[in-house]
């Protein structure tokens, strides 16, 4: 059986699964409140009307959109929970302001999941080859999202440091993207780029193995606390 070092009795107690999208939603509310305060200060007695008529900043609404994507994916993942599947949401990365959106733990290993709610069709493009270095790029529509893969790989390594020999797989899950009716999923540098339903199926199919789900969950929650 894959071994995971379980925290000692002096370690913090095991936490609840966490709330999907909670950090993103708090950031959205913080930014929205700050934007409204600026409008009220600028317009004085007409500040209330200005708040009603003004459009939200794109940089603010992006956080709300992201929170909705995490919430939707979180709800689907929660439906997989059993004695063989544990699901965690919104886990803080120690020493940073960043978080891991979702972590799923099965008998087959650990899934580290970054949820993105982008418009456009995800695709993998390959540049270079024989005479030039091969470079894989992830595009969503015309948007270059290759750096997202780097972020997932960093999260995978952080989780791997905690769970030891337990297999860890990274996932970019694009919620509400323009996926084709047939095919579309791809893998780049070991990171899966998929949609929520396919992710749920992969997690369910990875249920065979010798990973101690309860012990792994305890180790992960002790290191990555709920946001």
C-alpha positions as CSV (number, residue, x, y, z in Angstrom):
1,X,0.0,0.0,0.0
2,X,1.3,3.5,-0.9
3,X,2.6,5.0,2.3
4,X,1.7,8.4,3.6
5,X,3.1,9.9,6.8
6,X,0.1,10.7,9.0
7,X,0.3,13.8,11.2
8,X,1.0,13.2,14.9
9,X,-1.7,13.6,17.5
10,X,-0.3,17.1,18.2
11,X,-1.0,18.2,14.6
12,X,-4.1,20.4,13.9
13,X,-7.3,18.4,13.7
14,X,-8.5,17.3,10.3
15,X,-10.4,20.1,8.6
16,X,-13.7,20.0,6.6
17,X,-13.5,19.7,2.9
18,X,-13.6,23.5,2.4
19,X,-15.9,25.6,0.3
20,X,-15.3,25.7,-3.5
21,X,-14.6,29.2,-4.8
22,X,-14.6,30.8,-1.4
23,X,-11.3,32.7,-1.8
24,X,-12.2,34.0,-5.3
25,X,-15.6,35.1,-4.1
26,X,-14.1,37.0,-1.1
27,X,-11.7,38.7,-3.4
28,X,-14.6,39.7,-5.7
29,X,-16.6,41.1,-2.9
30,X,-13.5,43.0,-1.6
31,X,-12.8,44.5,-5.0
32,X,-16.5,45.4,-5.6
33,X,-16.7,47.1,-2.3
34,X,-13.6,49.1,-3.0
35,X,-14.8,50.1,-6.4
36,X,-18.1,51.3,-5.0
37,X,-16.4,53.3,-2.3
38,X,-14.3,55.1,-4.9
39,X,-17.4,56.0,-6.9
40,X,-19.2,57.3,-3.8
41,X,-16.1,59.5,-2.9
42,X,-15.8,60.8,-6.5
43,X,-19.5,61.6,-7.0
44,X,-20.5,62.7,-3.5
45,X,-24.2,63.1,-3.1
46,X,-24.7,61.3,-6.5
47,X,-22.5,58.4,-5.4
48,X,-25.4,56.0,-4.9
49,X,-26.7,56.7,-8.4
50,X,-23.2,56.3,-9.8
51,X,-22.9,52.9,-8.2
52,X,-26.2,51.8,-9.7
53,X,-25.3,53.0,-13.2
54,X,-21.6,52.2,-13.5
55,X,-20.5,48.9,-15.0
56,X,-18.2,46.7,-12.9
57,X,-14.5,46.7,-13.8
58,X,-13.5,43.8,-15.9
59,X,-10.7,43.0,-13.4
60,X,-13.4,42.8,-10.7
61,X,-15.9,40.7,-12.6
62,X,-13.2,38.2,-13.5
63,X,-13.0,37.2,-9.9
64,X,-16.8,36.6,-9.7
65,X,-16.7,34.6,-13.0
66,X,-13.8,32.5,-11.6
67,X,-15.7,31.9,-8.3
68,X,-18.7,30.6,-10.2
69,X,-16.6,28.2,-12.2
70,X,-15.0,26.8,-9.1
71,X,-18.4,26.5,-7.4
72,X,-19.9,24.6,-10.3
73,X,-16.9,22.2,-10.6
74,X,-16.9,21.8,-6.8
75,X,-20.5,20.7,-6.8
76,X,-19.8,18.1,-9.4
77,X,-16.8,16.8,-7.6
78,X,-18.7,16.7,-4.3
79,X,-21.1,14.2,-6.0
80,X,-18.2,11.7,-6.2
81,X,-17.4,11.7,-2.5
82,X,-17.4,8.3,-0.9
83,X,-15.2,6.1,1.3
84,X,-13.0,5.7,-1.8
85,X,-13.0,9.3,-3.0
86,X,-12.2,12.4,-0.9
87,X,-12.6,15.9,-2.2
88,X,-11.1,19.1,-0.9
89,X,-11.7,22.7,-2.0
90,X,-9.9,26.0,-1.8
91,X,-6.7,24.9,-0.1
92,X,-4.2,27.6,0.9
93,X,-0.6,27.3,-0.2
94,X,1.5,28.0,2.9
95,X,3.6,31.2,2.7
96,X,1.7,32.6,-0.2
97,X,-1.7,34.2,-1.1
98,X,-2.3,31.5,-3.7
99,X,-4.5,28.5,-3.4
100,X,-5.3,25.1,-4.9
101,X,-8.8,25.1,-6.3
102,X,-9.6,21.4,-5.8
103,X,-7.9,18.2,-4.7
104,X,-9.4,14.8,-5.2
105,X,-8.0,11.7,-3.5
106,X,-8.8,8.2,-4.7
107,X,-7.4,4.7,-4.2
108,X,-5.5,5.3,-7.4
109,X,-3.8,8.6,-6.4
110,X,-4.3,12.4,-6.0
111,X,-5.7,14.8,-8.5
112,X,-4.6,18.5,-8.3
113,X,-7.2,20.6,-10.1
114,X,-7.1,24.2,-11.3
115,X,-10.6,25.4,-12.5
116,X,-10.8,28.0,-15.2
117,X,-14.0,29.6,-16.6
118,X,-12.8,30.9,-19.9
119,X,-14.6,31.4,-23.2
120,X,-13.3,29.9,-26.4
121,X,-12.1,26.5,-27.5
122,X,-9.1,25.0,-25.6
123,X,-6.5,23.6,-27.9
124,X,-2.9,22.3,-27.9
125,X,-0.5,23.7,-30.5
126,X,3.0,22.5,-31.1
127,X,5.7,24.7,-32.5
128,X,9.2,23.7,-33.5
129,X,10.4,20.1,-34.1
130,X,13.3,18.8,-36.1
131,X,15.4,22.0,-36.3
132,X,13.9,23.9,-33.4
133,X,13.1,22.9,-29.8
134,X,9.6,21.5,-29.5
135,X,7.3,23.9,-27.7
136,X,3.7,23.0,-26.6
137,X,1.3,25.9,-26.1
138,X,-2.2,25.8,-24.6
139,X,-4.7,28.2,-26.3
140,X,-8.2,29.0,-25.3
141,X,-9.6,30.8,-28.4
142,X,-6.8,33.2,-29.2
143,X,-5.7,33.5,-25.5
144,X,-2.3,31.9,-24.7
145,X,-2.8,30.0,-21.5
146,X,0.4,28.1,-21.4
147,X,1.5,29.6,-18.1
148,X,-1.5,27.9,-16.5
149,X,0.3,24.6,-17.0
150,X,3.3,25.9,-15.2
151,X,1.1,26.8,-12.3
152,X,-0.5,23.4,-12.1
153,X,2.9,21.7,-12.2
154,X,4.1,23.8,-9.3
155,X,1.0,22.8,-7.3
156,X,1.6,19.1,-8.2
157,X,5.1,19.3,-6.8
158,X,3.9,20.9,-3.6
159,X,1.3,18.1,-3.1
160,X,3.8,15.4,-4.1
161,X,6.2,16.7,-1.3
162,X,3.4,15.9,1.2
163,X,2.1,12.6,-0.1
164,X,5.4,10.9,-1.0
165,X,5.0,7.9,-3.2
166,X,1.3,8.4,-3.9
167,X,0.8,9.3,-7.6
168,X,-0.2,12.9,-8.2
169,X,-1.8,14.1,-11.4
170,X,-2.4,17.7,-12.5
171,X,-5.5,19.0,-14.2
172,X,-6.7,22.1,-16.0
173,X,-10.4,22.0,-16.0
174,X,-12.0,24.5,-18.3
175,X,-15.6,25.2,-17.2
176,X,-18.1,26.5,-19.8
177,X,-15.4,26.5,-22.6
178,X,-16.3,25.7,-26.2
179,X,-15.4,22.1,-26.2
180,X,-16.1,20.1,-29.4
181,X,-18.9,17.4,-29.3
182,X,-16.3,14.7,-30.0
183,X,-12.8,14.7,-28.6
184,X,-11.0,17.8,-27.6
185,X,-9.3,16.7,-24.4
186,X,-5.5,16.7,-24.4
187,X,-2.4,16.3,-22.1
188,X,0.6,18.6,-22.0
189,X,3.6,17.9,-19.8
190,X,1.6,15.4,-17.9
191,X,-1.3,17.9,-17.2
192,X,-4.7,17.0,-18.4
193,X,-6.8,19.7,-20.1
194,X,-10.4,18.6,-19.8
195,X,-14.0,19.5,-19.0
196,X,-15.9,18.8,-15.7
197,X,-17.8,15.7,-16.9
198,X,-14.7,14.0,-18.3
199,X,-12.8,14.9,-15.1
200,X,-15.4,13.3,-13.0
201,X,-15.2,10.1,-15.1
202,X,-11.4,10.0,-14.9
203,X,-11.5,10.4,-11.1
204,X,-14.1,7.6,-10.8
205,X,-12.1,5.3,-13.0
206,X,-9.0,5.9,-10.9
207,X,-10.6,4.3,-7.9
208,X,-8.5,1.1,-8.1
209,X,-5.3,1.1,-6.2
210,X,-3.7,0.8,-2.8
211,X,-3.7,4.4,-1.6
212,X,-5.0,5.0,1.9
213,X,-7.6,7.7,1.1
214,X,-8.2,8.7,4.8
215,X,-4.5,9.0,5.7
216,X,-3.7,10.9,2.5
217,X,-6.6,13.3,3.1
218,X,-5.4,13.9,6.6
219,X,-1.9,14.6,5.4
220,X,-3.1,17.0,2.7
221,X,-5.5,18.9,4.9
222,X,-2.8,19.3,7.6
223,X,-0.5,20.9,5.1
224,X,-3.0,22.8,2.9
225,X,-5.6,24.4,5.2
226,X,-9.0,25.5,4.0
227,X,-9.2,29.0,2.6
